[in-house]
Amino acid sequence: MLMTAELSLYPFDEDYIPPIKAFIDFLNAVPGLCVETHATCTIISGEDQLVFDTLRDALRWSRERGKVVLVSKMLPGYTPPGQ
């Protein structure tokens, strides 16, 4: 099943831009994952297991670099236009 997730990362760091950019780079490096970056969120889509595995790995990766809040909205069976 296809899955789309809208993600917003909030680092607990005054210099919050570098952790967000690194998080997006992490997502872009996942083979088979479609990534769209917007001003307030990043949208990922792909097979459901890939999306869930990526979220787990991204949370672990982010937590190793500092405290963060990750807000996500899951849209099962949805693929953004143009993908």
Backbone as a chain_set.jsonl record, in Angstrom:
{"seq": "MLMTAELSLYPFDEDYIPPIKAFIDFLNAVPGLCVETHATCTIISGEDQLVFDTLRDALRWSRERGKVVLVSKMLPGYTPPGQ", "coords": {"N": [[0.846, -1.174, 0.0], [0.482, 2.218, -0.75], [1.882, 5.046, 0.965], [1.777, 8.228, 2.442], [3.461, 10.725, 4.245], [3.343, 13.644, 6.122], [5.75, 15.678, 7.429], [7.057, 17.559, 10.148], [9.768, 18.938, 11.657], [11.025, 19.891, 14.787], [13.656, 21.089, 16.245], [15.191, 21.282, 19.488], [16.909, 23.626, 19.749], [18.711, 26.592, 19.522], [19.952, 27.279, 17.161], [18.395, 26.2, 14.832], [18.134, 25.644, 12.088], [20.343, 24.146, 10.783], [19.998, 21.43, 11.905], [17.474, 20.785, 10.825], [17.937, 20.912, 8.058], [19.818, 18.843, 7.863], [18.211, 16.689, 8.6], [16.416, 16.623, 6.442], [18.233, 16.05, 4.405], [18.946, 13.49, 5.258], [16.52, 12.143, 4.787], [16.345, 12.433, 1.993], [18.335, 10.721, 1.185], [17.363, 8.173, 1.286], [16.8, 5.313, -0.526], [14.295, 4.894, -3.006], [12.358, 6.413, -1.762], [10.11, 9.081, -2.064], [10.563, 12.516, -1.817], [9.432, 15.654, -0.846], [10.094, 18.984, -0.245], [8.911, 21.656, 1.654], [8.076, 24.987, 2.86], [7.201, 24.738, 5.545], [7.056, 22.053, 6.093], [7.996, 18.651, 5.315], [7.27, 16.312, 2.854], [6.947, 12.896, 2.575], [6.797, 9.967, 0.573], [5.883, 6.651, -0.416], [6.132, 3.055, -0.536], [4.275, 1.608, 2.141], [5.727, 0.209, 4.2], [8.337, 1.09, 3.77], [8.051, 3.847, 4.304], [7.292, 3.792, 7.045], [9.546, 2.484, 8.162], [11.494, 4.36, 7.501], [10.637, 6.58, 9.012], [11.026, 5.562, 11.627], [13.835, 5.134, 11.59], [14.702, 7.74, 11.048], [13.825, 9.123, 13.307], [15.407, 7.919, 15.303], [17.959, 8.615, 14.329], [17.788, 11.437, 14.428], [17.402, 11.856, 17.188], [19.817, 11.065, 18.243], [21.308, 13.253, 17.732], [20.38, 15.332, 19.214], [17.715, 16.906, 21.151], [14.469, 16.681, 19.827], [11.254, 17.444, 18.387], [9.037, 15.65, 16.466], [6.519, 16.078, 14.282], [3.953, 14.359, 12.714], [1.783, 13.555, 9.994], [-0.162, 11.042, 8.766], [-1.042, 9.669, 5.665], [-2.663, 7.227, 4.431], [-2.542, 5.306, 1.436], [-2.355, 7.435, -0.301], [-0.906, 9.377, -2.844], [1.038, 12.146, -3.539], [0.232, 14.692, -5.994], [1.919, 14.564, -9.128], [3.733, 12.604, -8.592]], "CA": [[0.0, 0.0, 0.0], [1.215, 3.489, -0.755], [1.725, 5.846, 2.182], [2.379, 9.554, 2.431], [3.557, 11.322, 5.578], [3.763, 15.047, 6.192], [6.624, 15.761, 8.597], [7.608, 18.836, 10.586], [10.758, 18.698, 12.702], [11.277, 21.043, 15.651], [14.8, 20.847, 17.135], [15.328, 22.097, 20.694], [18.216, 24.225, 19.541], [18.567, 27.959, 19.017], [20.39, 27.233, 15.766], [17.547, 25.085, 14.411], [18.17, 25.387, 10.644], [21.207, 23.016, 10.399], [19.401, 20.103, 12.15], [16.376, 20.548, 9.891], [18.545, 20.606, 6.763], [20.42, 17.51, 7.97], [17.086, 15.752, 8.607], [15.944, 16.54, 5.056], [19.28, 15.317, 3.68], [18.789, 12.088, 5.659], [15.36, 11.608, 4.061], [16.661, 12.378, 0.564], [19.292, 9.641, 0.936], [16.68, 6.875, 1.376], [16.431, 4.834, -1.859], [12.893, 4.549, -3.226], [11.466, 7.33, -1.051], [9.875, 10.368, -2.721], [10.666, 13.571, -0.803], [9.114, 17.022, -1.266], [10.361, 19.906, 0.853], [8.148, 22.901, 1.617], [8.518, 25.951, 3.877], [6.862, 24.338, 6.914], [7.01, 20.606, 6.25], [8.544, 17.794, 4.278], [6.34, 15.228, 2.561], [7.593, 11.697, 2.057], [5.828, 8.972, 0.125], [6.421, 5.403, -0.938], [5.449, 1.896, 0.036], [4.04, 1.86, 3.564], [6.809, -0.289, 5.054], [9.468, 1.998, 3.593], [7.75, 5.093, 5.023], [7.371, 3.529, 8.488], [10.947, 2.22, 8.502], [12.21, 5.64, 7.404], [10.279, 7.379, 10.186], [11.733, 4.985, 12.781], [15.264, 5.413, 11.457], [14.898, 9.191, 11.129], [13.681, 9.506, 14.717], [16.621, 7.482, 16.005], [19.045, 9.438, 13.822], [17.614, 12.789, 14.971], [17.56, 11.839, 18.648], [21.246, 10.956, 18.528], [21.914, 14.56, 17.494], [19.804, 16.313, 20.112], [16.284, 16.789, 21.399], [13.604, 17.159, 18.753], [9.866, 17.014, 18.282], [8.676, 15.364, 15.084], [5.075, 16.013, 14.085], [3.677, 13.695, 11.435], [0.421, 13.229, 9.579], [-0.081, 9.887, 7.87], [-2.119, 9.612, 4.683], [-2.559, 5.924, 3.765], [-3.097, 5.166, 0.106], [-2.323, 8.715, -1.028], [0.333, 9.81, -3.477], [0.901, 13.54, -3.954], [0.241, 14.929, -7.431], [3.231, 14.688, -9.746], [4.62, 11.492, -8.231]], "C": [[0.894, 1.241, 0.0], [0.898, 4.274, 0.51], [2.412, 7.179, 1.955], [2.381, 10.076, 3.851], [4.031, 12.763, 5.434], [4.521, 15.212, 7.501], [7.051, 17.196, 8.87], [8.52, 18.549, 11.774], [11.029, 19.989, 13.46], [12.426, 20.712, 16.596], [14.755, 21.786, 18.348], [16.718, 22.724, 20.672], [18.0, 25.62, 18.979], [18.963, 28.049, 17.547], [19.681, 26.043, 15.113], [17.638, 24.742, 12.917], [19.095, 24.216, 10.277], [20.609, 21.635, 10.725], [18.255, 19.781, 11.193], [16.927, 20.187, 8.515], [19.169, 19.208, 6.77], [19.333, 16.428, 7.956], [16.563, 15.548, 7.18], [16.964, 15.795, 4.195], [19.195, 13.822, 3.985], [17.65, 11.446, 4.868], [15.668, 11.448, 2.573], [17.608, 11.229, 0.219], [18.641, 8.254, 0.97], [16.252, 6.433, -0.029], [14.945, 4.473, -1.932], [11.888, 5.456, -2.562], [11.333, 8.623, -1.845], [9.821, 11.432, -1.631], [10.364, 14.916, -1.456], [9.331, 17.924, -0.061], [9.604, 21.208, 0.615], [8.619, 23.795, 2.76], [8.279, 25.453, 5.306], [6.83, 22.837, 7.135], [7.77, 19.925, 5.121], [7.574, 16.644, 4.097], [7.137, 14.072, 1.976], [6.503, 10.729, 1.613], [6.561, 7.791, -0.482], [5.596, 4.252, -0.405], [5.377, 2.067, 1.554], [5.175, 1.383, 4.459], [8.042, 0.592, 4.963], [9.25, 3.294, 4.362], [7.872, 4.875, 6.528], [8.805, 3.256, 8.935], [11.768, 3.506, 8.484], [11.907, 6.525, 8.594], [10.998, 6.879, 11.435], [13.211, 5.352, 12.742], [15.565, 6.903, 11.597], [14.759, 9.688, 12.566], [14.922, 9.12, 15.518], [17.808, 8.359, 15.62], [18.981, 10.842, 14.424], [17.89, 12.833, 16.46], [19.025, 11.738, 19.044], [21.951, 12.303, 18.403], [21.351, 15.66, 18.38], [18.311, 16.095, 20.296], [15.493, 17.401, 20.253], [12.164, 16.743, 19.027], [9.613, 16.794, 16.799], [7.163, 15.199, 15.018], [4.833, 15.369, 12.734], [2.185, 13.486, 11.25], [0.548, 12.12, 8.55], [-1.31, 9.885, 6.956], [-2.007, 8.29, 3.929], [-3.205, 5.955, 2.386], [-3.057, 6.414, -0.747], [-0.943, 8.95, -1.602], [0.154, 11.236, -3.935], [0.91, 13.686, -5.471], [1.669, 15.093, -7.955], [4.179, 13.568, -9.402], [4.101, 10.2, -8.803]], "O": [[1.925, 1.286, 0.671], [-0.201, 4.183, 1.057], [3.485, 7.25, 1.357], [1.41, 9.892, 4.584], [4.99, 13.054, 4.719], [3.986, 14.914, 8.569], [7.365, 17.951, 7.95], [8.085, 17.983, 12.777], [11.235, 21.045, 12.861], [12.199, 20.114, 17.648], [14.332, 22.937, 18.239], [17.583, 22.385, 21.48], [17.198, 25.809, 18.064], [18.37, 28.812, 16.783], [20.296, 25.004, 14.871], [17.251, 23.641, 12.525], [18.67, 23.348, 9.513], [20.704, 20.737, 9.889], [18.085, 18.629, 10.795], [16.436, 19.256, 7.877], [19.057, 18.474, 5.789], [19.524, 15.367, 7.361], [16.299, 14.418, 6.77], [16.583, 14.992, 3.344], [19.35, 12.988, 3.092], [17.795, 10.343, 4.342], [15.295, 10.446, 1.963], [17.668, 10.811, -0.938], [19.314, 7.258, 0.704], [15.433, 7.101, -0.66], [14.409, 3.828, -1.032], [10.684, 5.297, -2.766], [12.339, 9.202, -2.256], [9.116, 11.27, -0.635], [10.953, 15.276, -2.476], [8.81, 17.657, 1.021], [9.648, 21.783, -0.473], [9.477, 23.391, 3.545], [9.091, 25.727, 6.189], [6.598, 22.388, 8.257], [8.13, 20.543, 4.119], [7.105, 16.063, 5.076], [7.894, 14.236, 1.019], [5.423, 10.679, 2.203], [7.679, 7.904, -0.984], [4.496, 4.447, 0.112], [6.297, 2.601, 2.174], [5.553, 2.09, 5.393], [8.72, 0.818, 5.965], [10.173, 3.789, 5.008], [8.489, 5.685, 7.218], [9.23, 3.748, 9.98], [12.626, 3.717, 9.34], [12.811, 7.158, 9.139], [11.52, 7.676, 12.214], [13.771, 5.822, 13.732], [16.57, 7.282, 12.197], [15.497, 10.577, 12.99], [15.423, 9.911, 16.318], [18.571, 8.794, 16.482], [19.995, 11.375, 14.875], [18.546, 13.756, 16.943], [19.427, 12.273, 20.078], [23.061, 12.477, 18.908], [21.8, 16.804, 18.305], [17.717, 15.213, 19.676], [15.805, 18.491, 19.773], [11.899, 15.816, 19.792], [9.936, 17.648, 15.973], [6.6, 14.29, 15.627], [5.421, 15.769, 11.729], [1.436, 13.271, 12.203], [1.286, 12.252, 7.574], [-2.444, 10.068, 7.4], [-1.333, 8.223, 2.901], [-4.267, 6.546, 2.192], [-3.668, 6.449, -1.816], [0.067, 8.747, -0.927], [-0.799, 11.525, -4.659], [1.534, 12.881, -6.163], [2.516, 15.694, -7.294], [5.32, 13.564, -9.865], [4.711, 9.149, -8.608]]}, "num_chains": 1, "name": "protein.A"}
